Amino acid sequence: MNNYHINPIDPKGHLFEVTVDIANPHPDGQELWLPNWIPGSYLIRDFSKHIIGIYAEHDGHAIKLDQISKNRWRLAPCDHPVQVSYQVYAYDLSVRSAYLDELQGFFNNTSLCLAVAGQEQQPCRLKLEPSDAVADWRVATGMPRISGKSHSWGEFEAENYDKLIDYPFLLGDLTIEEFIAHGIKHSLVLSGRHKADTARITADLARICEYQLKMFGEPAPFKHYTFLTMVVGDGFGGLEHNNSTALVCSRKDLIKAGQTKVDDNYETFLSLCCHEYFHSWNVKTLKPKAFIPYPLERETYTEQLWFYEGMTSYFDDYLLHRAGIISADRYLRLLGNTLARVERGVGQYQQSVTESSFLAWTKFYQQNENSPNSIVSYYAKGGLIALCLDLTIRLQSDHQLDLQQVMRDFWHRYGKTNEGTEDHTFIEYLSHYTALDVNEFMHAALYSREQLPVTALLENFGVKVARHVPANDLQSNGKLPEKSAKVTLGARYKSHPQGIELTHVYHDETAYDAGLSANDRIIAIDHLQVSVDNLSEVLDAFKPGDSVTVHAFRRDELRTLKLTWQAPKKTSYVLSITQPEHLNGWLKTTA
């Protein structure tokens, strides 16, 4: 067994102190290593760059420790127990890494705990002790506890290194609420200032969890589950784990006491929770064979992220409706948002969803100003593929089968058994259902760069898709605009002290044709100063075909350009139920 001792030694300096006790180092020179990425977030992050002052000793005597690569170290040959100590700088307030200040602490063990090479299958014990400054903090984690009271400092144990790094920890002045779903204890843990109605939130989470647990059936892949949530002023993110999820949310996303309706913000939070919880089945237990085990020192390529993230993205909103939390109309608005996200720009015609999955490490996780013109999201388009597949399954089986049942069956075949999936496994599995003939559709959806038949399939269920011109270039979504734009800039933008700064320019649209590029700062249109606040008013004075002079800075050089306004595209997708009798159980009109 390898023992880890973690102490949040310096909250002001954002430093954790870590000690690794190695009882039986390799006599020829023990190697240690730290992951370069964390499962569920497909980007090389080089966590080892945050390690400071690493050294090794035995009974107070120094032992030579050499760094042999960016994330690996080797001890000098020895045949006695060794203690390796170091500090980790933790100032990344995200779900992927580690964070520590005077208010709270959070860490994934991929950031803190060095693996002992060759001993990764041995049990790992972690002792978490406070410095004086944080002694009154509470502790939340899904890691099995072997000492200390609940939510206190103490000792924890994981069966091996892979399990060790799958239990995040949240520390601080925590709000902790427990609830039961389908007989299983769940915890909602919040850090950061908030005025959340935790009773309402846990009641809604219980409905979501209950639905998923019943959907997949016994056995559940965990004995208890924890939502570890960092509440901030403005933030969003989630990362799935063995029996928990790490979340970052904005304060406005947590429903407050006295608030009865589910608004857009609270809907966002519940959808995030639903998404990460669904991952307990779809990517934590059912996963690509390439991830068994995770090779955490290098990229691991797979075409299957469209399934593991896209399928989950379909169900995260859909199950809010099935669990009775949002109405059919609200769900269709969310579906319209996804349609608009995929259809805006030409990225879906440049990249298939399997290519997007394979290149997650570079093109998707390292997006730039040209991404809308060059890539498609395997989350969003994958979600639309799942929608199309669900509707197709229902139609071909005369509504006797649906995607929920298929996912349940598929998990029991490949997830519960921990067998893992190849790129072709899911398509081949669908052929087991004699009522289905979806092979041609699936190959086209996954490997071509064509539009999906979303509109036609929805029509079969009495749902109409109407395209509308949005109010401006930033509001392509699933809502009917109060007032549609007369002309379009053909770019996304943000406020800048000098005017407006373009963040993305869509190919072959107004700004592109005028010679404007991302990062350009428009200061005047038609010789009048422009800002985010008055842009709609300025644009409202023109019609398609009008030409104006635009003054813009590129870097520190002022440019004078001729811009000809184009008619805006219909990039908002408003979905409505026109024939409820055709829904056939896909949506409920009495949610």
C-alpha positions in Angstrom: 0.0 0.0 0.0 1.2 3.5 -0.8 0.3 6.3 1.6 -0.4 9.9 0.6 -0.5 12.8 3.1 -2.1 16.0 1.9 -2.2 19.3 3.8 -3.5 22.6 2.5 -0.5 24.3 4.0 -0.7 27.8 2.6 -4.1 29.0 1.5 -2.7 32.5 0.8 0.0 31.2 -1.4 -2.4 28.5 -2.9 -0.1 25.6 -1.9 -0.9 22.1 -1.0 1.8 20.0 0.6 1.9 16.4 -0.5 3.9 13.5 0.9 4.1 10.0 -0.7 5.3 7.1 1.5 6.6 4.3 -0.6 7.1 1.2 1.5 8.8 -1.0 -1.1 10.5 1.1 -3.8 12.0 -0.7 -6.8 15.6 -1.5 -5.8 17.0 -0.5 -9.1 15.4 3.0 -8.9 11.8 3.7 -8.4 10.0 5.9 -10.9 7.0 8.2 -10.1 4.7 10.0 -12.5 1.8 12.4 -12.6 -1.0 12.2 -15.2 -0.9 14.7 -18.1 -4.7 14.8 -18.5 -7.7 14.0 -16.5 -10.4 11.5 -17.7 -13.4 13.3 -19.2 -11.4 16.4 -20.3 -9.6 15.6 -23.5 -6.6 18.0 -23.4 -3.0 17.6 -22.3 -2.8 19.8 -19.3 0.6 19.0 -17.9 -0.4 19.1 -14.2 3.2 18.4 -13.2 4.2 22.0 -14.1 2.6 23.0 -10.8 4.9 20.8 -8.6 7.3 22.8 -6.5 10.4 21.8 -4.5 10.2 18.0 -4.8 12.7 15.9 -2.8 13.0 12.4 -1.3 14.4 11.1 2.0 14.7 8.1 4.3 14.9 8.6 8.1 15.9 12.2 7.5 18.6 11.4 4.9 18.2 12.8 1.4 17.9 10.4 -1.5 18.7 11.5 -5.0 15.7 12.2 -7.1 16.1 13.0 -10.8 13.4 14.4 -13.1 13.6 12.3 -16.3 10.7 13.9 -18.3 8.1 16.6 -17.8 6.0 14.4 -15.5 8.3 11.6 -14.4 11.0 11.3 -11.7 13.4 8.5 -10.7 14.8 7.7 -7.3 18.3 6.5 -6.8 18.5 2.7 -6.1 17.5 1.9 -2.6 16.0 -1.0 -0.7 14.2 0.7 2.2 11.1 2.8 2.6 11.2 6.3 1.0 9.2 9.5 1.6 8.8 11.9 -1.4 7.6 15.4 -0.5 6.6 18.4 -2.6 4.2 21.3 -2.9 1.6 21.9 -5.5 0.5 25.3 -6.7 -3.3 25.2 -6.8 -5.0 28.3 -8.3 -7.3 26.9 -11.1 -10.9 27.3 -10.0 -12.2 24.7 -12.4 -13.4 21.1 -12.2 -10.2 19.8 -13.9 -7.4 20.7 -11.6 -6.8 22.0 -8.0 -7.6 25.2 -6.2 -6.9 26.6 -2.7 -7.4 30.0 -1.1 -8.6 31.3 2.3 -12.2 30.6 1.4 -12.2 27.1 -0.1 -10.2 24.2 -1.5 -10.7 21.7 -4.2 -8.6 19.1 -5.8 -8.5 16.2 -8.2 -5.8 13.7 -7.3 -4.6 13.8 -10.9 -3.1 17.2 -9.9 -1.7 16.2 -6.4 -0.8 12.5 -6.1 2.2 11.0 -7.9 1.7 7.5 -9.1 4.3 4.9 -8.0 5.3 3.2 -11.3 4.6 -0.5 -11.3 2.5 -0.3 -8.1 -0.6 1.4 -9.6 -2.7 -1.6 -8.7 -1.9 -1.5 -5.0 -4.3 0.1 -2.6 -3.8 3.8 -1.9 -4.4 5.5 1.5 -4.9 9.2 1.6 -4.6 11.2 4.9 -6.0 14.7 4.7 -4.9 17.0 7.5 -5.6 20.7 8.0 -3.2 23.6 8.6 -4.3 25.8 11.5 -5.8 28.4 9.1 -8.4 25.9 7.7 -8.9 23.6 10.7 -12.7 24.5 10.9 -13.3 23.6 7.3 -15.5 20.6 6.3 -14.6 18.0 3.8 -16.7 16.4 1.1 -15.7 13.5 -1.2 -17.0 10.2 -2.5 -13.8 8.4 -1.5 -14.3 5.7 1.1 -13.5 6.9 4.6 -11.6 4.8 7.1 -11.2 7.4 9.9 -12.7 10.7 11.1 -16.3 11.8 11.4 -18.4 12.4 8.3 -17.4 15.5 6.4 -14.3 16.0 8.6 -10.6 15.6 8.1 -9.3 12.1 8.2 -8.1 9.1 6.3 -9.5 7.7 3.1 -8.7 4.6 1.0 -9.0 3.7 -2.7 -8.5 0.2 -4.1 -5.8 1.4 -6.6 -4.4 4.5 -8.3 -7.0 4.7 -11.0 -9.7 4.8 -8.3 -7.6 7.3 -6.2 -7.7 9.8 -9.0 -11.4 9.4 -9.5 -12.4 10.9 -6.2 -12.3 14.7 -6.1 -12.3 16.6 -2.8 -14.1 19.8 -1.9 -13.1 21.7 1.3 -14.4 24.8 3.1 -17.4 26.2 4.8 -19.7 23.8 3.0 -23.5 23.6 2.7 -24.4 19.9 2.7 -27.8 18.5 2.0 -28.6 14.8 1.7 -31.4 13.1 -0.1 -32.5 9.6 -1.1 -33.2 8.6 -4.7 -34.3 5.0 -5.5 -33.0 3.9 -2.1 -29.5 5.4 -2.6 -28.1 8.2 -0.5 -27.1 11.3 -2.5 -25.4 14.6 -1.3 -25.5 18.1 -2.6 -22.5 20.0 -1.5 -22.1 23.7 -2.1 -19.0 25.9 -1.5 -19.0 29.7 -2.0 -21.6 32.3 -1.0 -25.1 31.6 -2.1 -28.8 32.0 -1.2 -29.9 28.8 -2.8 -33.2 27.0 -1.9 -31.4 23.7 -1.2 -34.6 21.9 -0.3 -36.1 22.7 -3.7 -32.8 21.8 -5.5 -32.4 18.4 -3.7 -36.1 17.6 -4.5 -35.5 18.3 -8.2 -32.3 16.4 -8.2 -34.0 13.4 -6.5 -36.5 13.3 -9.4 -33.7 13.4 -12.0 -31.6 10.7 -10.2 -34.6 8.5 -9.5 -35.5 8.6 -13.2 -32.0 7.6 -14.4 -31.6 4.9 -11.8 -34.9 3.3 -12.9 -34.0 3.8 -16.6 -30.8 1.8 -16.4 -32.0 -0.7 -13.8 -30.1 -2.7 -11.2 -27.3 -2.6 -10.2 -26.5 1.1 -9.9 -22.8 1.7 -10.6 -22.4 3.4 -7.1 -23.5 2.9 -3.5 -23.8 6.7 -2.9 -23.4 9.8 -5.0 -22.2 13.4 -4.3 -22.7 16.6 -6.3 -19.6 18.7 -5.4 -20.5 22.2 -6.4 -18.3 25.4 -6.4 -20.6 28.4 -6.6 -19.1 31.5 -8.2 -20.2 34.8 -9.7 -19.9 33.6 -13.3 -18.9 30.1 -14.3 -20.0 26.8 -15.7 -18.5 23.4 -15.9 -18.8 19.8 -14.9 -16.7 16.6 -14.8 -17.9 13.1 -14.1 -16.3 10.8 -11.5 -16.7 7.3 -10.0 -19.5 8.2 -7.6 -19.6 12.0 -7.7 -19.3 14.9 -10.0 -17.4 18.2 -9.7 -19.4 21.2 -10.8 -18.9 24.9 -11.2 -22.0 27.1 -11.4 -23.0 30.7 -11.2 -25.0 31.9 -8.2 -27.8 33.0 -10.5 -28.2 29.3 -11.6 -29.3 28.2 -8.2 -33.0 28.7 -7.5 -33.8 30.9 -4.5 -36.4 30.6 -1.8 -39.7 31.9 -3.0 -38.9 31.3 -6.6 -41.3 28.8 -8.0 -40.8 28.6 -11.8 -37.8 26.9 -13.5 -36.1 29.8 -15.3 -33.3 29.6 -17.9 -30.6 29.8 -15.3 -31.9 27.1 -13.0 -32.6 25.0 -16.0 -28.9 25.3 -16.9 -27.9 24.0 -13.5 -30.3 21.1 -13.5 -29.3 20.1 -17.0 -25.6 20.1 -16.0 -26.3 17.9 -13.0 -28.4 15.6 -15.2 -25.6 15.4 -17.8 -22.9 14.5 -15.3 -25.1 12.0 -13.5 -25.9 10.2 -16.8 -22.1 9.8 -17.3 -22.1 7.4 -14.3 -23.3 4.9 -16.9 -22.3 6.4 -20.1 -18.5 6.9 -20.0 -17.6 6.0 -16.4 -18.6 2.3 -16.7 -19.6 2.0 -20.3 -16.6 3.4 -22.1 -14.3 3.0 -25.2 -11.9 0.1 -25.0 -9.1 2.6 -25.6 -9.9 4.0 -22.1 -9.5 0.7 -20.3 -7.3 1.6 -18.6 -6.8 5.3 -19.2 -3.3 6.0 -20.7 -2.9 9.3 -18.8 0.5 10.3 -20.1 -0.5 10.7 -23.7 -3.5 11.5 -25.9 -5.9 8.6 -26.4 -7.8 8.9 -29.7 -11.3 7.6 -30.3 -14.1 8.3 -32.7 -16.7 7.6 -30.0 -17.0 10.9 -28.1 -20.1 11.7 -30.3 -21.7 8.8 -28.4 -20.4 9.3 -24.9 -20.9 13.1 -24.9 -23.5 13.5 -27.6 -25.8 10.8 -26.3 -25.5 12.3 -22.8 -26.2 15.7 -24.2 -29.5 14.5 -25.7 -30.6 13.0 -22.5 -29.5 15.8 -20.1 -32.3 18.1 -21.3 -34.8 15.4 -22.4 -34.7 13.7 -19.0 -35.6 17.0 -17.3 -38.8 16.8 -19.2 -39.3 13.0 -18.7 -38.8 13.6 -14.9 -41.5 16.2 -14.9 -39.3 19.2 -14.2 -39.8 21.1 -17.4 -42.7 21.2 -19.9 -42.6 19.9 -23.5 -42.5 23.5 -24.7 -39.5 24.3 -22.6 -37.7 21.2 -23.7 -38.4 22.0 -27.4 -36.9 25.5 -26.8 -33.7 23.8 -25.5 -33.7 21.5 -28.6 -34.0 24.6 -30.7 -30.9 26.0 -29.0 -29.0 22.9 -30.0 -30.2 23.1 -33.6 -29.1 26.7 -33.8 -25.7 25.9 -32.3 -25.0 23.2 -35.0 -26.5 25.1 -37.9 -24.9 28.5 -37.3 -21.7 28.7 -39.4 -20.3 26.2 -41.8 -18.4 24.0 -39.4 -20.7 21.0 -39.8 -19.9 20.9 -43.5 -16.1 20.9 -42.8 -16.0 18.1 -40.3 -17.9 14.9 -39.5 -18.9 14.2 -35.9 -16.5 11.2 -35.7 -13.7 13.5 -36.9 -14.7 16.0 -34.2 -14.4 13.2 -31.7 -11.1 12.0 -32.9 -9.6 15.5 -32.9 -11.0 16.6 -29.5 -7.5 17.0 -28.2 -6.7 19.7 -30.7 -9.5 21.2 -32.6 -12.4 20.9 -30.1 -10.5 21.5 -26.8 -8.3 24.2 -28.4 -10.9 26.2 -30.3 -9.9 29.5 -31.9 -11.6 32.4 -33.6 -12.1 30.3 -36.8 -13.8 27.3 -35.1 -17.4 28.1 -36.2 -16.1 27.9 -39.8 -14.0 24.7 -39.4 -15.4 22.3 -36.7 -18.6 20.8 -35.4 -19.3 20.0 -31.8 -19.6 16.3 -31.0 -21.7 17.4 -28.0 -24.3 19.3 -30.0 -24.4 17.3 -33.3 -24.0 14.1 -31.3 -27.1 15.1 -29.3 -29.0 15.7 -32.6 -27.9 12.3 -33.8 -29.3 10.8 -30.6 -32.5 12.7 -31.1 -32.8 11.4 -34.7 -32.0 7.9 -33.6 -34.6 8.0 -30.8 -37.3 9.2 -33.2 -36.3 6.7 -35.9 -36.4 3.8 -33.4 -39.8 4.8 -32.2 -41.2 5.0 -35.7 -39.6 1.7 -37.0 -40.8 -0.2 -33.9 -44.3 1.2 -34.1 -43.5 3.0 -30.8 -42.7 -0.3 -28.9 -39.0 0.6 -28.5 -37.1 3.8 -27.7 -33.5 5.0 -27.2 -33.9 4.8 -23.4 -34.4 1.0 -23.6 -31.5 0.6 -26.1 -29.2 2.5 -23.8 -30.3 0.4 -20.9 -29.6 -2.8 -22.9 -26.3 -1.6 -24.2 -25.1 -0.6 -20.8 -25.9 -4.0 -19.3 -24.1 -5.7 -22.2 -20.9 -3.5 -22.4 -20.9 -1.3 -19.3 -21.8 -3.5 -16.4 -19.3 -6.1 -17.8 -16.6 -3.4 -18.2 -15.9 -4.8 -21.7 -15.6 -1.5 -23.4 -16.6 -0.5 -27.0 -14.9 -0.2 -30.3 -15.9 2.5 -32.9 -18.3 0.1 -34.6 -19.8 -1.6 -31.5 -22.9 0.5 -31.1 -24.0 0.4 -34.8 -23.5 -3.4 -34.8 -25.5 -3.7 -31.5 -28.5 -1.9 -33.1 -28.8 -4.7 -35.6 -29.8 -7.0 -32.8 -33.2 -5.4 -32.7 -35.1 -7.0 -35.6 -37.5 -4.1 -36.0 -34.7 -1.7 -36.7 -32.9 -0.8 -40.0 -30.8 2.1 -39.1 -27.4 1.1 -40.5 -27.5 3.5 -43.4 -28.7 6.4 -41.3 -26.0 5.9 -38.7 -23.2 5.7 -41.2 -24.4 8.9 -42.9 -24.8 10.7 -39.6 -21.4 9.7 -38.2 -19.2 9.8 -41.3 -20.6 12.3 -43.7 -20.8 16.1 -43.4 -24.4 16.3 -44.3 -27.3 17.9 -42.5 -29.3 15.6 -40.3 -33.0 14.9 -41.0 -34.2 16.6 -37.8 -37.0 18.6 -39.3 -38.5 15.7 -41.2 -38.4 13.3 -38.2 -39.9 15.9 -35.9 -42.8 16.4 -38.3 -43.7 12.7 -37.8 -44.2 13.5 -34.2 -46.4 16.5 -34.7 -43.6 19.0 -34.0 -43.0 21.9 -36.5 -39.6 23.5 -36.9 -39.8 27.2 -37.9 -36.7 29.2 -38.8 -36.6 32.9 -37.8 -34.2 35.8 -38.1 -32.9 36.5 -34.6 -32.8 39.9 -32.9 -29.0 40.2 -33.5 -25.9 38.1 -34.3 -25.6 36.9 -30.7 -29.1 35.5 -30.3 -29.4 32.5 -32.6 -31.3 30.1 -30.3 -34.7 28.4 -29.8 -36.7 31.4 -28.9 -39.0 33.5 -31.1 -37.4 37.0 -31.2 -39.5 40.0 -30.2 -38.0 41.9 -33.1 -35.9 40.5 -35.9 -32.8 42.2 -37.2 -33.0 44.0 -40.5 -29.3 43.4 -41.4 -26.6 41.2 -40.1 -22.9 41.9 -39.2 -22.2 38.2 -39.7 -19.9 38.0 -36.7 -19.9 37.5 -33.0 -18.6 40.3 -30.8 -18.1 41.6 -27.3 -17.8 45.0 -25.7 -14.5 46.8 -25.9 -13.6 50.3 -24.5 -13.0 51.5 -28.0 -16.2 50.0 -29.5 -17.0 46.4 -30.3 -14.4 43.6 -30.7 -15.2 40.8 -33.1 -14.6 37.4 -31.6 -15.7 35.2 -34.6 -16.3 36.2 -38.2 -18.5 33.8 -40.3 -17.2 33.0 -43.8 -18.9 34.7 -46.7 -21.1 37.0 -44.6 -21.1 40.8 -44.1 -18.0 41.4 -42.0 -16.0 38.7 -43.9 -16.8 40.3 -47.3 -15.8 43.8 -45.9 -12.4 42.5 -44.9 -13.0 42.4 -41.2 -11.4 39.7 -39.0 -11.6 38.3 -35.5 -10.0 40.6 -32.9 -10.7 43.7 -35.1 -12.2 46.5 -33.0 -14.9 48.4 -34.8 -15.1 52.0 -33.5 -17.5 53.6 -36.0 -20.1 52.6 -38.6 -21.2 55.3 -41.1 -18.9 57.8 -39.3 -20.9 57.3 -36.0 -19.3 55.8 -32.9 -20.5 52.3 -32.1 -20.7 50.2 -29.0 -22.5 47.1 -27.8 -25.2 49.3 -26.3 -26.1 51.2 -29.5 -25.2 48.6 -32.1 -28.8 47.5 -32.6 -30.0 51.0 -33.1 -27.2 51.7 -35.6 -28.0 48.6 -37.6 -31.7 49.3 -37.6 -31.1 52.4 -39.8 -30.0 50.2 -42.8 -31.4 47.6 -45.2 -29.8 44.9 -47.2 -27.7 46.3 -50.0 -26.8 49.5 -48.3 -23.1 50.3 -48.1 -21.3 52.2 -45.3 -17.9 53.1 -44.2 -16.5 51.2 -41.2 -13.5 52.3 -39.1 -11.8 49.6 -37.2 -8.5 48.9 -35.5 -6.5 45.8 -36.3 -3.9 45.7 -33.6 -2.8 49.4 -33.5 -3.5 50.3 -37.1 -6.7 52.1 -38.1 -8.5 50.7 -41.2 -11.2 52.3 -43.3 -13.4 49.7 -45.0 -16.4 49.6 -47.2 -19.1 47.3 -45.8 -22.3 46.2 -47.7 -25.1 45.0 -45.5 -26.5 41.5 -46.1 -29.9 40.2 -45.2 -29.8 38.3 -42.0 -30.1 34.5 -42.1 -32.8 32.6 -40.3 -30.6 31.1 -37.6 -33.1 30.7 -34.8 -35.0 27.5 -34.7 -38.4 27.6 -33.0 -40.1 24.3 -32.3 -43.7 23.9 -31.5 -46.2 21.1 -31.1 -48.9 21.3 -33.8 -50.3 17.8 -33.6 -50.0 16.5 -30.0 -51.8 13.3 -31.0 -48.6 12.3 -33.0 -46.2 12.6 -30.0 -46.9 9.0 -29.1 -45.2 9.2 -25.7 -42.0 10.9 -26.9 -43.1 14.1 -25.1 -45.7 14.6 -22.4 -48.0 17.6 -22.9 -49.0 17.6 -19.2 -45.5 17.9 -17.7 
